[in-house]
Amino acid sequence: MAFGRMTGDDTAKLTTTEPGKLNNDPVETEKTSVKTNYPDGEFRINETKVVYARKGTSFLGLAKQYEVDLSRLFEFNEIPEAEMLDKDQLIYLQRKRKTGANDFHQVQPGESLHDIAQEEGIRLESLRELNWLKEGEMPAIGEQLNLKKKSSSLPVRTLKNNYSILPVNKTTNGN
C-alpha cells in the first residue's frame, strides 16, 4: 500500500492509536485537486508516527497532546518554528526514516520536495542525496525519484523560477 494519496480501501489498512476513529470524509488538499484520507489521531507512514493536522492547529498543542518536545516537532518535520499550522498537513511525531517504504515516487504537479518527503515519510536531506539534488533544485513533473537506493542518474530538473530564455531588457536613462 502506498501512503499519501489513498483510496477508501487503503484507509482501513492504516494503523491508528485510536481504533474506530477513522475519518472517511475526503479532504481537499491545497496543492492539487486529489482527495486524501487520513485517520484521526496518531498513525504511521513508513513506520514513523504521524498525525494529520488542520490549518490553525497550535504546534504547542500538538507537542503537549502527543508528548513531543516542541523544538523536536519542528526538527522532525523540517519546518521553521511557528505558532500554528498555515495549512492542513502531515506532522511527524518522531524522526523520519532515511529511506522510503516505496521504491519510487513520481513527481506530481504542485509538489515540492518537502511535500514528497512528508508524504513518503523520508528525510528531506536523504531524498536529495538519493536523487543527486542540491538545495533549491526540484525535479520536473513526472520524474521518478528513488526512495530506497541512490539513483544511477540525475533526474531532469525544473528551471529556476526567475529563469528566462529571453535576454534581460536593460533600460537606458535617455543619454
Secondary structure as UniProt FT lines:
FT   HELIX           8..11
FT   TURN            12..13
FT   TURN            19..20
FT   STRAND          27..28
FT   STRAND          35..36
FT   STRAND          43..45
FT   TURN            46..47
FT   STRAND          48..53
FT   TURN            55..56
FT   HELIX           59..65
FT   TURN            66..67
FT   HELIX           70..77
FT   STRAND          89..92
FT   STRAND          104..106
FT   TURN            109..110
FT   HELIX           113..120
FT   HELIX           124..130
FT   TURN            131..132
FT   TURN            135..136
FT   TURN            141..142
FT   STRAND          144..146
FT   TURN            161..162
//
